[in-house]
Amino acid sequence: MDKALLIIDLQNDFCPGGKLPVPEGDKIVEPLNNYIQIFQAKDLPIFASRDWHPEKTKHFKQFGGRWPKHCIQNTKGAEFHPELNLPESAVVLSAGMDPESEGYSVFEGRSQNQKRFQGLLEEQNIQELYIGGLATEFCVKHTVLEALERGFKVWLLVDAVLGIDSEEAKKAKEEMTAKGAKTITLKRLSKVKK
């Protein structure tokens, strides 16, 4: 019971038609649903993070940041992609709520009952994280690197991550693996024993 799946920011605003779309971001919904099935079948924990920004934050261009407004709390754009089959047991982590912080890493996020991600992982004795989602060179990279720094074993789901810029995403993958992240695909994971 030391493994968990983490799905990062598979939200409407990061998919085609959203305010800050990752090109073809919705293409990873199906592989992520397959990962969810595997983790559910093994009764392993599933976490899903979401950008959950206030209306005013220095993350947005309007207030000195680099991004257009996106994933504002309680808007359609902040909702998970409608085809993502998150089970009821999945723990949702909201990040980016501090108007003074970029909030790229899921370790800055909190669950509904205000628990931090690190605390939730410790409670369940989780030592290995399997991470997929959006976008490779931002929230995925920052979360993976922080997880490695905190001593977790990290598996990057290379068939279930996508970036905004393909070159930057490639560099991010190289940086993550150089720091110790392992890569895995659905085909290989299905052979891994619990």
Backbone torsions as a table, in degrees:
resi	resn	phi	psi	omega
1	MET	NA	28.6	-175.9
2	ASP	-101.9	12.0	-178.9
3	LYS	-115.5	150.2	176.1
4	ALA	-147.7	152.4	176.0
5	LEU	-99.0	134.8	175.1
6	LEU	-124.3	118.7	177.1
7	ILE	-104.1	122.9	-174.1
8	ILE	-101.7	117.9	163.9
9	ASP	51.6	44.7	176.2
10	LEU	-84.8	72.6	-172.9
11	GLN	-112.6	159.1	-176.3
12	ASN	-56.5	-40.7	-177.3
13	ASP	-66.5	-20.5	178.8
14	PHE	-95.8	1.9	178.9
15	CYS	-108.6	163.5	-179.7
16	PRO	-48.9	133.1	-177.7
17	GLY	94.7	-9.3	-179.0
18	GLY	-88.0	180.0	-176.4
19	LYS	-74.6	-25.8	-178.8
20	LEU	-142.0	66.4	-170.1
21	PRO	-74.4	137.6	167.1
22	VAL	-83.8	126.8	179.9
23	PRO	-51.8	124.6	-179.7
24	GLU	58.4	28.9	-179.0
25	GLY	-56.0	-28.7	-179.9
26	ASP	-74.9	-7.8	-179.3
27	LYS	-69.2	-17.4	-179.1
28	ILE	-94.4	2.6	178.7
29	VAL	-61.6	-48.1	-177.1
30	GLU	-62.5	-49.7	176.8
31	PRO	-59.9	-37.8	178.7
32	LEU	-65.1	-37.9	175.7
33	ASN	-61.3	-36.4	177.7
34	ASN	-68.0	-40.1	175.2
35	TYR	-62.1	-42.3	178.3
36	ILE	-56.5	-44.8	-179.9
37	GLN	-59.6	-43.0	-179.3
38	ILE	-63.0	-46.9	-178.2
39	PHE	-68.3	-36.7	176.2
40	GLN	-63.5	-44.7	-178.5
41	ALA	-61.2	-30.9	-180.0
42	LYS	-94.0	4.8	179.4
43	ASP	56.7	42.3	178.6
44	LEU	-103.2	149.5	-175.9
45	PRO	-65.2	146.5	177.1
46	ILE	-126.5	128.0	176.1
47	PHE	-116.6	145.8	175.6
48	ALA	-134.8	122.7	178.9
49	SER	-95.0	157.5	175.6
50	ARG	-143.9	140.9	167.9
51	ASP	-68.3	132.8	-173.9
52	TRP	-141.6	66.2	-170.5
53	HIS	-79.7	146.9	168.3
54	PRO	-73.6	169.2	178.9
55	GLU	-59.5	-38.8	-178.9
56	LYS	-114.7	120.2	177.6
57	THR	-154.9	147.4	-179.3
58	LYS	-71.6	-0.3	174.0
59	HIS	-69.9	-28.3	-175.1
60	PHE	-92.4	145.9	178.8
61	LYS	-51.2	-43.6	-176.9
62	GLN	-55.9	-25.6	-176.8
63	PHE	-119.1	27.5	173.6
64	GLY	97.6	1.5	-179.4
65	GLY	-91.7	-163.8	-176.3
66	ARG	-108.6	-8.3	-170.0
67	TRP	-112.8	148.7	169.0
68	PRO	-68.1	161.9	178.7
69	LYS	-58.8	135.0	179.3
70	HIS	-159.4	156.9	174.1
71	CYS	47.4	47.6	177.2
72	ILE	-77.3	136.2	-175.7
73	GLN	-45.5	134.4	175.2
74	ASN	64.1	25.7	173.5
75	THR	-109.5	163.2	178.7
76	LYS	-57.8	-39.7	-178.8
77	GLY	-63.1	-27.1	-179.1
78	ALA	-84.7	-9.7	-179.9
79	GLU	-72.0	152.4	174.7
80	PHE	-64.8	152.3	177.0
81	HIS	-53.0	132.7	-173.5
82	PRO	-60.7	-21.1	-179.2
83	GLU	-94.4	-0.2	176.5
84	LEU	-76.0	120.6	-174.6
85	ASN	-91.7	68.8	178.2
86	LEU	-73.3	129.1	176.9
87	PRO	-72.3	160.1	179.2
88	GLU	-61.4	-27.4	-178.0
89	SER	-76.8	-11.5	-178.9
90	ALA	-62.8	139.6	177.9
91	VAL	-94.7	121.6	179.7
92	VAL	-91.2	129.6	179.4
93	LEU	-113.2	122.7	-179.6
94	SER	-99.1	126.7	-179.4
95	ALA	-124.9	168.9	178.9
96	GLY	76.0	19.7	-177.1
97	MET	-83.9	-21.3	179.9
98	ASP	-80.3	116.3	-177.3
99	PRO	-64.9	-12.1	-179.1
100	GLU	-99.6	0.7	-175.4
101	SER	-126.3	149.8	177.1
102	GLU	-69.9	-37.1	175.9
103	GLY	67.6	34.6	-178.9
104	TYR	-71.0	-34.6	-176.1
105	SER	-87.5	138.2	177.8
106	VAL	-64.5	-20.6	178.4
107	PHE	-65.4	-14.5	173.8
108	GLU	-85.5	-10.4	-175.7
109	GLY	-78.7	165.0	177.7
110	ARG	-134.0	150.3	176.2
111	SER	-79.8	178.0	-179.6
112	GLN	-59.2	-33.7	179.0
113	ASN	-94.3	24.3	172.0
114	GLN	68.5	21.4	176.3
115	LYS	-86.4	142.0	177.4
116	ARG	-78.3	155.3	-177.6
117	PHE	-58.1	-46.2	-179.9
118	GLN	-55.4	-45.2	-179.0
119	GLY	-63.1	-40.7	179.1
120	LEU	-64.1	-40.2	179.1
121	LEU	-65.9	-41.9	179.9
122	GLU	-64.7	-41.0	179.5
123	GLU	-56.5	-36.8	-176.4
124	GLN	-100.3	9.8	179.0
125	ASN	54.8	39.0	-179.3
126	ILE	-83.2	129.5	-179.4
127	GLN	-120.1	-14.7	-179.5
128	GLU	-124.9	130.1	178.1
129	LEU	-114.8	131.8	174.7
130	TYR	-106.7	113.7	-167.0
131	ILE	-118.8	129.0	173.9
132	GLY	-140.4	170.5	175.9
133	GLY	132.0	-153.2	-172.8
134	LEU	-128.4	150.0	-17.3
135	ALA	-101.5	148.3	-171.7
136	THR	-50.7	-46.1	-171.6
137	GLU	-88.2	2.5	178.8
138	PHE	-123.0	-96.0	-173.1
139	CYS	-64.4	-35.7	178.3
140	VAL	-65.1	-51.3	-177.9
141	LYS	-59.9	-49.6	-177.3
142	HIS	-61.3	-38.5	179.8
143	THR	-69.7	-45.0	179.8
144	VAL	-60.2	-47.7	-178.0
145	LEU	-64.3	-38.7	178.5
146	GLU	-69.1	-38.5	177.5
147	ALA	-60.7	-42.5	179.0
148	LEU	-64.2	-43.5	178.7
149	GLU	-60.6	-32.9	-178.5
150	ARG	-85.1	2.7	173.4
151	GLY	94.0	9.5	177.9
152	PHE	-83.3	150.1	169.1
153	LYS	-84.1	131.6	-174.9
154	VAL	-122.2	131.6	173.1
155	TRP	-111.7	120.8	177.3
156	LEU	-91.3	122.0	-178.3
157	LEU	-81.4	89.0	-169.0
158	VAL	-66.8	-18.3	176.7
159	ASP	-94.6	8.7	-178.4
160	ALA	-139.6	32.9	171.2
161	VAL	-133.2	146.3	175.3
162	LEU	-143.9	149.2	179.7
163	GLY	-114.7	168.8	178.3
164	ILE	-73.6	-43.0	-178.5
165	ASP	-120.2	123.4	-172.3
166	SER	-62.3	-37.5	179.0
167	GLU	-67.4	-44.1	179.1
168	GLU	-65.7	-37.6	178.5
169	ALA	-64.1	-39.9	178.5
170	LYS	-63.2	-44.5	178.3
171	LYS	-62.3	-40.1	179.9
172	ALA	-62.6	-43.0	178.2
173	LYS	-61.0	-42.4	179.3
174	GLU	-62.7	-40.9	179.6
175	GLU	-65.2	-43.2	-179.3
176	MET	-63.1	-44.0	-178.9
177	THR	-71.3	-34.3	177.5
178	ALA	-62.9	-31.7	-179.4
179	LYS	-85.4	-4.9	174.6
180	GLY	122.8	-3.2	177.3
181	ALA	-69.4	140.1	174.4
182	LYS	-97.2	152.3	177.5
183	THR	-107.7	147.5	-179.9
184	ILE	-150.9	155.4	176.3
185	THR	-120.5	166.7	179.5
186	LEU	-54.9	-43.0	-177.6
187	LYS	-61.0	-42.4	-179.8
188	ARG	-74.2	-37.3	-178.0
189	LEU	-63.9	-37.7	-177.3
190	SER	-63.2	-14.8	177.6
191	LYS	-94.1	-10.6	-178.5
192	VAL	-77.8	130.0	179.9
193	LYS	-79.1	155.8	178.6
194	LYS	-63.3	NA	NA
